[in-house]
């Protein structure tokens, strides 16, 4: 099976040909841990997890490296403003180190709750200062770096193909002053910081000695240093959100290729934004954003959000709504109920016998191989489960598909917890129905509905469900 991926660099789908046959080296940009990750951030990690799982499915040996940005990410892409870690420290009255530790742990908890596979190497930036300094020294020796009053900068004019990832039009826009230019000392508007000097009035908590004086690394430098340390001068696939194309990833390429003279990454995969119909792109800097714990407070399974992310291809914007996530939760519960029934019918035995059923496996693989078309792969799963084939065959396929989808389809449906006072109202209603006091029964149904509990009377008895959104 030939896996095709859309390469941002070439702007077309390409057959994945790794540097080493049967292996795949992947670098994914991780979180800046000055605040909670929002669900828009998590869409990116879910898409990257699908990439890793698909590669595993197609028998590649994967090595994935992910950074944790705990220093150097300034509040402006033009290398101005405060370090976001320092901003977080001021906001919460803690040390920058404590803020980084707290939000790293919060991120990893959310990450695991979405069934995302752990990175093979997790790299906090603060543990790689030496590697960043060494890379900076190479760039300085090769004539790509120059010094001005606030730091060491990369001279983008020295690299003829600077901006090839973002496209010529974007770079011309920078040169023409489309972005507000603050630092008049820079040789070119697109030049970016490799190392920033500490200012005496800043009182920074995170700073290090260097050949250029006390300071801290530029945001872009960390990813190049860590990616090349663990994956080599050229890596197979580099991933991240679409907002990284124009600046962060463009500058990673510049400093990496300036230092080595080799291509930095052969394939670039970018995930589109999650948007809301009233606020556009979700952003932590706005101060208002949705998190997974917030979804959980409304009764949503984190994997219902994972399922929701499968409703659109990773290269298309996805619009968030409570109704859509609720629909995804119902679909997920439906899948789990079908799998539970198949397990019962098959006596717990999952096996494939009918050759005609193999078409579902082929269709599932074809969907994944077509630039990770998970929506189509999910449709194949639904089709297989609704097919007239034996329970054991359908169960086997569902469990195999779930190794990629990671929706815990083998998890038995669980009745949600209910507050004692609401449980008491349900019991009172059941008693009223038995006593044929239908007026009181209806009153209690309405009271429960007003409190967010939906009642349904079935031939097998009364069931209830918490209303969300």
C-alpha positions in Angstrom: 0.0 0.0 0.0 1.5 3.3 -1.1 0.8 6.1 1.4 0.3 9.5 -0.1 0.6 12.7 2.0 0.0 16.3 1.0 3.3 18.1 1.2 3.0 21.8 2.0 6.4 22.4 0.5 5.5 21.1 -3.0 1.7 21.8 -2.6 0.7 18.4 -3.9 0.1 14.9 -2.7 3.2 12.7 -2.9 4.0 9.1 -2.3 5.8 8.8 1.0 9.3 7.6 0.4 11.3 7.7 3.7 15.0 8.2 4.0 15.3 4.6 5.3 13.0 1.9 3.9 10.4 0.9 6.4 11.2 3.7 8.9 9.7 7.1 9.5 11.2 10.0 11.5 8.6 12.6 12.6 9.0 15.9 14.4 5.9 17.5 15.7 5.7 21.0 17.3 4.4 20.6 20.8 2.7 23.1 23.2 3.9 26.3 24.6 3.2 25.6 28.3 2.2 29.0 29.7 -1.5 28.1 29.7 -3.9 25.2 29.1 -4.0 23.8 25.6 -7.4 24.5 23.9 -9.3 22.1 21.8 -8.1 23.7 18.6 -4.5 22.8 19.6 -5.7 19.3 20.4 -7.1 18.9 16.9 -3.5 19.1 15.6 -2.3 16.4 18.0 -5.1 14.1 17.0 -4.3 14.5 13.3 -0.6 13.8 14.1 -1.6 10.8 16.1 -3.5 9.4 13.2 -0.4 9.9 11.0 1.7 7.9 13.5 -1.0 5.2 13.8 -1.4 4.9 10.0 2.3 4.5 9.6 2.3 1.8 12.2 -0.7 0.2 10.4 1.3 0.1 7.2 4.2 -1.5 9.1 6.6 1.5 9.3 8.9 1.7 12.3 8.2 5.2 13.6 10.3 7.5 15.7 8.4 10.6 16.8 10.0 13.6 18.5 7.9 16.3 20.1 9.1 19.5 21.9 7.7 21.3 24.9 8.2 25.0 24.5 9.0 26.2 28.0 11.1 29.3 27.1 11.7 31.7 24.2 8.2 32.0 22.6 7.6 35.7 22.6 4.1 37.3 22.3 4.9 38.6 18.8 6.1 36.7 15.8 8.3 39.7 15.0 10.6 38.9 18.0 9.1 41.5 20.3 7.0 41.4 23.4 7.4 39.3 26.5 8.3 35.7 26.7 5.0 33.8 27.1 6.4 31.9 30.1 7.1 35.1 31.9 3.6 36.3 31.1 2.2 33.1 32.6 4.3 33.5 35.7 3.1 37.1 36.3 -0.5 36.1 35.6 -0.4 33.3 38.3 2.1 34.7 40.8 4.3 31.6 40.3 7.8 31.0 39.0 8.1 30.4 35.3 9.5 26.9 36.1 6.4 26.0 38.2 4.1 27.4 35.4 5.9 25.2 32.9 5.7 22.1 35.0 1.9 22.6 35.8 0.8 23.2 32.2 3.1 20.5 30.9 1.3 18.0 33.2 -2.1 19.4 32.3 -1.3 19.1 28.6 -0.1 15.5 28.9 -3.3 14.6 30.8 -5.4 16.0 28.0 -3.2 14.4 25.4 -3.5 10.9 27.0 -7.3 11.3 27.4 -7.6 11.6 23.6 -5.7 8.3 23.2 -2.8 10.0 21.5 0.3 7.8 21.5 3.2 9.2 23.5 6.1 10.7 21.6 9.2 8.5 21.5 11.2 11.5 22.6 9.7 14.5 24.5 11.9 17.5 24.5 11.5 20.4 27.0 13.4 23.3 25.4 15.1 24.3 28.6 17.0 20.9 28.5 18.5 21.7 25.1 20.1 25.1 25.6 23.6 23.7 24.8 22.4 22.2 21.5 20.8 25.6 20.6 24.0 27.5 21.4 26.0 25.0 19.3 23.7 25.5 16.3 23.9 29.2 16.7 27.7 29.0 16.6 27.6 27.1 13.4 25.3 29.7 11.8 27.6 32.5 13.0 30.6 30.7 11.5 28.9 30.3 8.2 28.0 34.0 8.0 24.2 33.6 8.5 24.1 35.3 12.0 24.7 38.9 12.9 24.5 40.9 16.1 22.4 44.0 17.0 21.6 45.6 20.3 18.9 43.1 21.4 20.3 39.8 20.1 21.7 37.6 17.4 19.7 37.5 14.2 19.5 35.3 11.1 20.2 37.1 7.9 17.5 35.8 5.6 19.0 37.6 2.5 21.9 35.1 2.7 19.5 32.2 1.9 18.3 32.4 -1.8 15.2 30.2 -1.3 14.2 31.7 2.1 10.4 31.5 2.4 9.9 28.5 0.0 7.5 26.9 2.4 5.2 29.9 2.8 5.5 31.0 -0.9 7.0 34.0 -2.7 4.0 36.2 -2.2 4.2 36.0 1.6 7.8 36.9 1.7 7.4 39.8 -0.7 4.6 41.0 1.6 7.0 41.1 4.5 9.7 42.9 2.5 7.1 45.5 1.5 6.3 46.2 5.1 2.9 44.4 5.2 3.8 43.6 8.8 4.6 46.3 11.3 8.3 46.6 11.6 9.5 47.4 15.0 13.2 46.8 15.1 14.9 49.2 12.6 18.4 47.6 13.3 17.5 44.4 11.5 19.0 44.1 8.0 15.9 42.7 6.5 12.3 42.8 7.8 12.0 39.0 7.7 15.2 38.4 9.8 14.5 36.6 13.0 16.1 36.2 16.4 18.4 33.2 17.1 19.4 34.4 20.6 17.9 37.3 22.6 19.9 39.3 25.2 18.4 39.7 28.6 17.6 43.2 29.5 18.5 44.4 33.0 15.1 45.8 33.6 13.3 42.6 32.6 14.3 40.5 35.7 13.9 37.3 33.7 13.6 34.0 35.5 14.8 32.0 32.5 18.2 33.0 31.1 21.5 31.4 30.4 25.1 32.3 29.8 26.3 32.2 26.2 29.2 33.3 24.0 27.1 36.4 23.3 26.2 37.2 26.8 23.4 36.3 29.2 20.1 35.6 27.4 17.7 33.1 26.0 17.1 31.3 22.7 14.8 32.3 19.9 11.6 30.2 19.6 12.5 28.8 16.2 16.0 27.7 17.2 14.7 25.0 19.7 12.9 23.0 17.1 15.8 22.8 14.7 18.2 21.9 17.4 16.1 19.1 18.9 14.8 17.7 15.6 18.4 17.4 14.2 19.8 16.0 17.5 17.3 13.1 17.6 16.4 12.6 13.9 19.5 13.8 11.9 20.1 16.7 9.6 17.2 15.7 7.3 14.0 14.3 8.7 11.1 12.5 7.0 8.0 14.4 8.1 7.6 17.7 10.0 4.1 18.4 11.4 2.3 21.3 13.0 -0.6 23.7 12.8 -1.2 25.9 9.7 -0.3 29.0 11.7 3.3 27.8 11.8 3.8 27.8 8.0 4.5 31.5 7.4 6.9 32.2 10.3 7.9 29.4 12.6 8.4 26.6 10.1 9.8 29.0 7.5 12.4 30.1 9.9 13.2 26.5 11.1 14.0 25.6 7.5 16.2 28.7 7.1 18.4 28.1 10.1 18.5 24.3 9.7 19.4 24.3 6.0 21.8 27.3 6.5 23.7 25.2 9.1 23.8 21.9 7.3 23.3 22.7 3.6 20.8 19.8 3.4 17.0 19.7 3.2 15.6 20.0 6.7 12.4 17.9 6.1 11.2 16.0 3.0 7.5 16.3 3.9 5.6 19.0 5.7 2.2 18.3 7.1 0.0 21.1 8.4 -3.4 20.9 10.1 -6.1 23.5 9.6 -7.7 25.6 12.3 -10.6 24.7 14.4 -13.0 27.7 14.2 -16.1 28.8 16.0 -19.0 30.5 14.2 -18.8 33.6 16.5 -15.1 34.0 17.2 -13.2 32.5 14.3 -9.9 30.8 15.0 -9.5 29.6 18.6 -6.6 31.3 20.3 -5.1 31.2 23.8 -3.9 34.8 23.4 -7.5 35.9 23.3 -8.0 34.6 26.8 -11.2 32.9 25.9 -11.0 29.3 24.7 -12.4 25.8 25.2 -10.5 23.0 26.9 -11.1 19.3 27.2 -11.9 19.6 30.9 -14.6 22.1 30.0 -16.1 19.6 27.6 -15.9 16.9 30.3 -17.8 19.2 32.6 -20.6 19.2 30.1 -20.6 15.4 30.1 -18.6 14.7 26.9 -16.2 11.8 26.6 -12.8 13.2 25.3 -13.0 10.5 22.6 -16.2 12.1 21.4 -14.1 15.1 20.5 -11.6 12.9 18.8 -14.5 11.4 16.8 -15.7 14.9 16.0 -12.3 15.8 14.6 -12.7 12.9 12.1 -15.8 14.7 10.6 -13.5 16.8 8.4 -10.2 16.2 6.7 -7.2 17.6 8.5 -6.5 20.0 5.6 -10.0 21.6 5.9 -11.2 24.0 8.6 -13.5 22.4 11.2 -16.2 24.5 12.8 -17.0 23.7 16.4 -20.5 23.6 17.8 -21.9 21.9 20.8 -24.5 20.2 18.6 -21.8 18.6 16.5 -19.9 17.2 19.4 -23.1 15.9 20.9 -23.9 14.2 17.6 -20.3 12.7 17.7 -20.8 11.4 21.2 -24.1 9.7 20.1 -22.3 8.1 17.1 -19.5 6.9 19.3 -21.9 5.4 21.8 -23.7 3.8 18.9 -20.4 2.2 17.6 -19.6 0.9 21.1 -23.1 -0.6 21.5 -22.7 -2.4 18.1 -19.3 -3.8 19.1 -20.7 -4.9 22.5 -23.5 -6.7 20.7 -21.1 -8.3 18.2 -19.0 -9.6 21.1 -22.0 -11.1 22.7 -23.1 -12.7 19.4 -19.6 -14.0 18.5 -19.0 -15.4 22.0 -16.0 -13.0 22.3 -14.3 -14.5 19.3 -13.1 -12.1 16.6 -12.2 -13.8 13.3 -12.4 -13.2 9.6 -13.6 -16.1 7.2 -15.4 -14.8 4.2 -13.1 -13.5 1.4 -15.7 -11.0 0.3 -15.3 -9.2 3.6 -11.7 -8.4 2.8 -13.0 -5.6 0.6 -13.7 -3.6 3.8 -10.0 -4.0 4.8 -8.9 -2.8 1.4 -11.2 0.2 1.4 -10.1 1.1 4.9 -6.5 1.0 3.9 -7.1 2.9 0.7 -8.8 5.7 2.7 -5.9 6.0 5.1 -3.4 5.9 2.3 -5.1 8.8 0.6 -3.6 11.6 2.7 -5.1 10.2 5.9 -8.8 10.4 4.9 -10.1 9.3 8.3 -13.7 10.5 7.5 -13.8 7.9 4.7 -12.1 5.3 6.8 -14.8 5.8 9.5 -17.5 5.5 6.8 -16.0 2.2 5.8 -16.2 1.0 9.4 -19.9 1.9 9.7 -20.5 0.1 6.4 -18.7 -3.0 7.6 -20.6 -3.1 10.9 -24.0 -2.8 9.1 -23.1 -5.5 6.5 -24.7 -8.9 6.6 -21.5 -10.8 7.3 -20.9 -12.8 10.5 -20.6 -11.2 13.9 -17.0 -12.6 14.4 -15.9 -11.0 11.1 -17.4 -7.7 11.8 -16.0 -7.7 15.3 -12.5 -8.5 14.0 -12.6 -5.6 11.6 -13.9 -3.1 14.2 -11.1 -4.0 16.5 -8.4 -3.8 13.8 -9.8 -0.4 12.6 -9.8 0.9 16.2 -6.0 0.4 16.3 -5.9 3.4 14.0 -9.0 5.3 15.1 -8.3 4.8 18.8 -11.9 5.3 19.9 -12.0 2.6 22.5 -14.7 0.7 20.6 -14.2 -2.3 22.9 -15.2 -0.2 25.9 -18.5 -1.4 27.3 -21.2 1.3 27.3 -21.4 2.8 30.8 -24.3 4.5 32.4 -23.4 8.0 33.4 -23.2 9.0 37.1 -26.2 10.9 38.4 -26.5 13.3 41.3 -28.4 11.7 44.3 -31.3 14.2 44.1 -31.9 13.5 40.4 -31.8 9.8 41.0 -34.4 10.3 43.7 -36.7 12.1 41.2 -36.3 9.2 38.8 -37.3 6.7 41.5 -40.3 8.9 42.4 -41.4 9.1 38.8 -41.1 5.3 38.5 -43.3 4.9 41.5 -45.8 7.4 40.1 -46.0 5.4 36.8 -46.6 2.1 38.7 -49.4 3.8 40.7 -50.7 5.0 37.3 -50.4 8.6 38.5 -49.6 9.9 35.0 -50.1 13.5 35.9 -47.4 13.4 38.5 -45.2 11.2 36.3 -45.4 13.9 33.5 -44.6 16.7 36.0 -41.5 14.8 37.2 -40.4 14.2 33.6 -40.6 17.9 32.9 -38.7 18.7 36.1 -36.0 16.2 35.2 -35.8 17.7 31.7 -35.4 21.2 33.1 -32.5 19.9 35.1 -30.8 18.4 32.0 -32.0 14.7 32.4 -33.9 13.2 29.5 -36.3 10.4 30.2 -37.3 7.7 27.8 -39.9 4.9 28.5 -39.1 1.7 26.6 -40.7 -1.8 26.5 -37.7 -2.9 28.6 -38.1 -0.1 31.2 -37.2 3.5 31.8 -33.9 4.9 30.6 -32.3 8.3 31.1 -29.6 10.4 29.6 -27.9 13.6 30.6 -28.6 16.4 28.1 -25.5 18.3 26.9 -24.6 21.7 25.4 
